[in-house]
Amino acid sequence: MYEKACSMSIVLYNNDVDELSKTIESIQQTNLNIKIFLIDNSLNDNLKLFTKEDEIFYFHNPSNPGFGAAHNIAIEKAIGKGFKYHFVVNPDIYFTEDVVSPMVDYMIQNSDIGMMMPQILNFDGSIQNLPKLLPTPYSILMRKLKKPMSIYKEFIAKYELRFVEREMLYNAPILSGCFTLLNLKAIEEIGMYDDKFFMYFEDWDLSRRMHLKYKTIYFPRVSVYHGYTSGANKNSKLFKIFINSAITYFNKWGWFFDAERDEINKKALSQFK
C-alpha cells in the first residue's frame, strides 16, 4: 500500500553528526518505506557520510539558497519520482514511535488536506505552541516584546491557539515547517516554498497559500521532539534575516489592512465555539 508513497527532505547546514543520526534513526524505525533526501547547504560535504544506497540520497548545495529553496529541490525530485506524500523535517527532530504512518494514513483518508503537522514537544515533554492564526505586524511585535505582560498573555493565548484542548485536531491557518507532511498533488496546484524567503516565514507563506484551497491540519494524535532554539532572538545575523523575511511576508500579503486574513482567522476561531 505504501510502496514508494512517501519521501522526506532534511536541509542541512554544518549540522551535528550525532543529532542528525538521531533524526535519521527515528525515521528509519517507522513502518513505511521512506526515501530521504538530504540537501546540504554547507560549504563542505562532510555530511555525505549519511548516504545509503536506495534509501538516503545526498545532494551537496553549497550555494545555500535558503531553507525553502533547498527543500524545493527535494520536493521536485519527489514529485518526479512519483511520490504522493512528502515530509519536510528539521535536523533537530526525533521521535520514539512511528508518527509517520498515522499521518500518512489520515491524509490518504482525507484528500482535502494539503498539509499536516503533529504535536511538537520540547525535549522536556512540554508543548511548543506552533499552530497559529495568520500574523499581523502587531503579532510579530508582541511575540518579541512580550510586554506589557497582562496584554501579552491574552494576546498569545489567542494568537497561538493555546486555549484549545491539547488533544484537539483542527484546521490551523499557520503550521510550522519543522515537521510537515505535504500532499504533493496539492503542492503541484498551489506551488512550493517561495524562494524569496531565505529563512523564516516561508512555512507561514506556504501554510497561507495552502489554507486557501486545502485544509492545513494540526494532528496532535502523534508527537515529535524538536530542539527549538529561537535563534533570531540570540543572533544579530539571524535577527536581520528574520526582519527581512517579515517585510517580504507583509509586502506580499498586506500589512495592516488584510480583509482575507481577518476572515480566515475568524473562521479558524469559529471551530472552537
C-alpha positions as a Python dict, from the first residue, in 0.01 Angstrom:
ca = {
    (1, 'M'): (0, 0, 0),
    (2, 'Y'): (276, 239, 92),
    (3, 'E'): (540, 131, -158),
    (4, 'K'): (713, 445, -289),
    (5, 'A'): (432, 660, -144),
    (6, 'C'): (637, 867, 96),
    (7, 'S'): (954, 1075, 88),
    (8, 'M'): (1128, 1315, 327),
    (9, 'S'): (1370, 1602, 297),
    (10, 'I'): (1611, 1741, 555),
    (11, 'V'): (1800, 2062, 480),
    (12, 'L'): (2145, 2068, 637),
    (13, 'Y'): (2397, 2335, 728),
    (14, 'N'): (2702, 2232, 933),
    (15, 'N'): (2488, 2004, 1147),
    (16, 'D'): (2599, 1797, 1441),
    (17, 'V'): (2653, 1438, 1325),
    (18, 'D'): (2513, 1277, 1640),
    (19, 'E'): (2199, 1491, 1632),
    (20, 'L'): (2137, 1416, 1266),
    (21, 'S'): (2197, 1044, 1329),
    (22, 'K'): (1920, 1052, 1590),
    (23, 'T'): (1680, 1213, 1343),
    (24, 'I'): (1753, 961, 1069),
    (25, 'E'): (1730, 666, 1308),
    (26, 'S'): (1385, 787, 1415),
    (27, 'I'): (1269, 799, 1055),
    (28, 'Q'): (1406, 456, 971),
    (29, 'Q'): (1218, 295, 1260),
    (30, 'T'): (881, 374, 1101),
    (31, 'N'): (668, 115, 923),
    (32, 'L'): (683, 278, 582),
    (33, 'N'): (938, 254, 304),
    (34, 'I'): (1066, 612, 316),
    (35, 'K'): (1318, 773, 84),
    (36, 'I'): (1518, 1051, 248),
    (37, 'F'): (1664, 1346, 56),
    (38, 'L'): (1946, 1528, 235),
    (39, 'I'): (2002, 1874, 85),
    (40, 'D'): (2326, 2003, 231),
    (41, 'N'): (2380, 2381, 212),
    (42, 'S'): (2717, 2355, 391),
    (43, 'L'): (3036, 2465, 215),
    (44, 'N'): (3188, 2119, 266),
    (45, 'D'): (3029, 1779, 201),
    (46, 'N'): (3125, 1612, 530),
    (47, 'L'): (2766, 1502, 588),
    (48, 'K'): (2777, 1291, 273),
    (49, 'L'): (2863, 1001, 506),
    (50, 'F'): (2488, 954, 567),
    (51, 'T'): (2428, 844, 207),
    (52, 'K'): (2271, 497, 189),
    (53, 'E'): (2201, 324, -141),
    (54, 'D'): (1836, 344, -248),
    (55, 'E'): (1735, 490, 93),
    (56, 'I'): (1918, 814, 167),
    (57, 'F'): (2011, 1047, -119),
    (58, 'Y'): (2262, 1324, -55),
    (59, 'F'): (2283, 1647, -258),
    (60, 'H'): (2557, 1900, -188),
    (61, 'N'): (2421, 2251, -239),
    (62, 'P'): (2691, 2497, -121),
    (63, 'S'): (2530, 2796, -296),
    (64, 'N'): (2294, 2792, 7),
    (65, 'P'): (1980, 2944, -147),
    (66, 'G'): (1793, 2917, 183),
    (67, 'F'): (1569, 2677, 374),
    (68, 'G'): (1263, 2673, 149),
    (69, 'A'): (1457, 2683, -177),
    (70, 'A'): (1665, 2385, -66),
    (71, 'H'): (1355, 2186, 30),
    (72, 'N'): (1212, 2271, -313),
    (73, 'I'): (1499, 2075, -470),
    (74, 'A'): (1388, 1765, -282),
    (75, 'I'): (1017, 1828, -342),
    (76, 'E'): (1079, 1849, -717),
    (77, 'K'): (1271, 1521, -704),
    (78, 'A'): (995, 1358, -500),
    (79, 'I'): (729, 1466, -749),
    (80, 'G'): (948, 1346, -1036),
    (81, 'K'): (981, 1004, -874),
    (82, 'G'): (606, 974, -830),
    (83, 'F'): (577, 1013, -455),
    (84, 'K'): (238, 1122, -327),
    (85, 'Y'): (333, 1242, 20),
    (86, 'H'): (643, 1424, 137),
    (87, 'F'): (767, 1522, 483),
    (88, 'V'): (970, 1836, 549),
    (89, 'V'): (1181, 1761, 857),
    (90, 'N'): (1427, 1966, 1060),
    (91, 'P'): (1760, 1801, 1151),
    (92, 'D'): (1692, 1858, 1523),
    (93, 'I'): (1377, 1641, 1528),
    (94, 'Y'): (1345, 1294, 1676),
    (95, 'F'): (1061, 1065, 1781),
    (96, 'T'): (1024, 742, 1973),
    (97, 'E'): (728, 583, 1793),
    (98, 'D'): (601, 565, 1436),
    (99, 'V'): (443, 906, 1380),
    (100, 'V'): (475, 884, 1002),
    (101, 'S'): (225, 605, 928),
    (102, 'P'): (-69, 761, 1122),
    (103, 'M'): (-17, 1095, 949),
    (104, 'V'): (5, 943, 602),
    (105, 'D'): (-297, 721, 676),
    (106, 'Y'): (-503, 1023, 780),
    (107, 'M'): (-405, 1222, 472),
    (108, 'I'): (-489, 928, 244),
    (109, 'Q'): (-833, 908, 406),
    (110, 'N'): (-888, 1285, 371),
    (111, 'S'): (-785, 1409, 27),
    (112, 'D'): (-894, 1765, 112),
    (113, 'I'): (-587, 1801, 339),
    (114, 'G'): (-288, 1978, 188),
    (115, 'M'): (-59, 1997, 492),
    (116, 'M'): (-34, 1841, 836),
    (117, 'M'): (189, 1876, 1139),
    (118, 'P'): (197, 1665, 1456),
    (119, 'Q'): (218, 1788, 1812),
    (120, 'I'): (567, 1931, 1863),
    (121, 'L'): (734, 1884, 2202),
    (122, 'N'): (1038, 2033, 2370),
    (123, 'F'): (1292, 1779, 2490),
    (124, 'D'): (1141, 1803, 2840),
    (125, 'G'): (800, 1697, 2704),
    (126, 'S'): (634, 2040, 2719),
    (127, 'I'): (435, 2154, 2415),
    (128, 'Q'): (569, 2401, 2160),
    (129, 'N'): (276, 2623, 2063),
    (130, 'L'): (337, 2625, 1688),
    (131, 'P'): (-8, 2626, 1517),
    (132, 'K'): (-118, 2987, 1481),
    (133, 'L'): (-360, 3234, 1335),
    (134, 'L'): (-237, 3438, 1039),
    (135, 'P'): (2, 3704, 1171),
    (136, 'T'): (-31, 4079, 1176),
    (137, 'P'): (262, 4318, 1229),
    (138, 'Y'): (127, 4360, 1583),
    (139, 'S'): (154, 3982, 1633),
    (140, 'I'): (521, 3981, 1542),
    (141, 'L'): (597, 4280, 1766),
    (142, 'M'): (413, 4136, 2066),
    (143, 'R'): (584, 3797, 2036),
    (144, 'K'): (921, 3971, 2053),
    (145, 'L'): (843, 4226, 2327),
    (146, 'K'): (617, 4013, 2550),
    (147, 'K'): (514, 4333, 2727),
    (148, 'P'): (303, 4451, 2897),
    (149, 'M'): (252, 4103, 3041),
    (150, 'S'): (-121, 4145, 3112),
    (151, 'I'): (-189, 4223, 2745),
    (152, 'Y'): (65, 3972, 2616),
    (153, 'K'): (-91, 3676, 2799),
    (154, 'E'): (-434, 3738, 2648),
    (155, 'F'): (-286, 3804, 2305),
    (156, 'I'): (-62, 3495, 2290),
    (157, 'A'): (-334, 3259, 2414),
    (158, 'K'): (-548, 3358, 2117),
    (159, 'Y'): (-279, 3402, 1851),
    (160, 'E'): (-105, 3072, 1922),
    (161, 'L'): (-436, 2896, 1997),
    (162, 'R'): (-310, 2798, 2342),
    (163, 'F'): (-665, 2786, 2479),
    (164, 'V'): (-755, 2491, 2255),
    (165, 'E'): (-772, 2149, 2420),
    (166, 'R'): (-435, 1975, 2399),
    (167, 'E'): (-555, 1673, 2200),
    (168, 'M'): (-794, 1851, 1962),
    (169, 'L'): (-736, 1804, 1589),
    (170, 'Y'): (-817, 2121, 1393),
    (171, 'N'): (-762, 2326, 1078),
    (172, 'A'): (-491, 2583, 1161),
    (173, 'P'): (-409, 2873, 925),
    (174, 'I'): (-37, 2850, 1011),
    (175, 'L'): (167, 2532, 1057),
    (176, 'S'): (534, 2516, 1146),
    (177, 'G'): (783, 2389, 891),
    (178, 'C'): (989, 2192, 1145),
    (179, 'F'): (793, 1873, 1074),
    (180, 'T'): (533, 1897, 799),
    (181, 'L'): (356, 1643, 581),
    (182, 'L'): (276, 1774, 233),
    (183, 'N'): (19, 1639, -10),
    (184, 'L'): (222, 1664, -330),
    (185, 'K'): (-86, 1684, -550),
    (186, 'A'): (-183, 1997, -359),
    (187, 'I'): (172, 2131, -382),
    (188, 'E'): (164, 2094, -760),
    (189, 'E'): (-150, 2308, -757),
    (190, 'I'): (-55, 2586, -515),
    (191, 'G'): (323, 2586, -559),
    (192, 'M'): (626, 2504, -345),
    (193, 'Y'): (809, 2728, -98),
    (194, 'D'): (855, 3087, -214),
    (195, 'D'): (1233, 3119, -251),
    (196, 'K'): (1215, 3493, -182),
    (197, 'F'): (1229, 3388, 184),
    (198, 'F'): (1584, 3283, 272),
    (199, 'M'): (1475, 3164, 616),
    (200, 'Y'): (1176, 3233, 843),
    (201, 'F'): (818, 3294, 725),
    (202, 'E'): (850, 3056, 427),
    (203, 'D'): (641, 2798, 615),
    (204, 'W'): (383, 3062, 711),
    (205, 'D'): (359, 3176, 349),
    (206, 'L'): (313, 2818, 225),
    (207, 'S'): (57, 2749, 500),
    (208, 'R'): (-148, 3051, 397),
    (209, 'R'): (-146, 2959, 28),
    (210, 'M'): (-236, 2601, 111),
    (211, 'H'): (-505, 2700, 362),
    (212, 'L'): (-689, 2896, 93),
    (213, 'K'): (-760, 2576, -105),
    (214, 'Y'): (-697, 2282, 129),
    (215, 'K'): (-713, 2202, 497),
    (216, 'T'): (-394, 2259, 697),
    (217, 'I'): (-435, 2020, 987),
    (218, 'Y'): (-281, 2016, 1331),
    (219, 'F'): (-265, 1646, 1420),
    (220, 'P'): (-183, 1601, 1791),
    (221, 'R'): (-257, 1228, 1788),
    (222, 'V'): (117, 1180, 1740),
    (223, 'S'): (411, 1389, 1858),
    (224, 'V'): (779, 1455, 1786),
    (225, 'Y'): (1057, 1621, 1983),
    (226, 'H'): (1212, 1940, 1846),
    (227, 'G'): (1518, 2131, 1966),
    (228, 'Y'): (1368, 2480, 1941),
    (229, 'T'): (1642, 2742, 1985),
    (230, 'S'): (1477, 3071, 1881),
    (231, 'G'): (1797, 3173, 1704),
    (232, 'A'): (1663, 3509, 1583),
    (233, 'N'): (1638, 3624, 1945),
    (234, 'K'): (2002, 3541, 2017),
    (235, 'N'): (2194, 3608, 1695),
    (236, 'S'): (2205, 3951, 1525),
    (237, 'K'): (2258, 3800, 1179),
    (238, 'L'): (1957, 3571, 1217),
    (239, 'F'): (1751, 3859, 1358),
    (240, 'K'): (1827, 4063, 1045),
    (241, 'I'): (1718, 3770, 826),
    (242, 'F'): (1401, 3744, 1037),
    (243, 'I'): (1318, 4112, 986),
    (244, 'N'): (1383, 4092, 610),
    (245, 'S'): (1157, 3787, 585),
    (246, 'A'): (884, 3960, 785),
    (247, 'I'): (896, 4255, 546),
    (248, 'T'): (880, 4018, 249),
    (249, 'Y'): (580, 3840, 403),
    (250, 'F'): (377, 4152, 477),
    (251, 'N'): (467, 4313, 145),
    (252, 'K'): (323, 4004, -19),
    (253, 'W'): (7, 3960, 187),
    (254, 'G'): (-68, 4302, 331),
    (255, 'W'): (40, 4490, 640),
    (256, 'F'): (-237, 4648, 845),
    (257, 'F'): (-528, 4609, 604),
    (258, 'D'): (-586, 4249, 504),
    (259, 'A'): (-954, 4153, 486),
    (260, 'E'): (-870, 3799, 377),
    (261, 'R'): (-652, 3749, 686),
    (262, 'D'): (-931, 3872, 912),
    (263, 'E'): (-1183, 3636, 752),
    (264, 'I'): (-950, 3334, 771),
    (265, 'N'): (-870, 3396, 1137),
    (266, 'K'): (-1236, 3446, 1222),
    (267, 'K'): (-1325, 3118, 1053),
    (268, 'A'): (-1042, 2936, 1232),
    (269, 'L'): (-1157, 3060, 1572),
    (270, 'S'): (-1515, 2953, 1499),
    (271, 'Q'): (-1400, 2587, 1523),
    (272, 'F'): (-1364, 2625, 1898),
    (273, 'K'): (-1701, 2771, 1989),
}
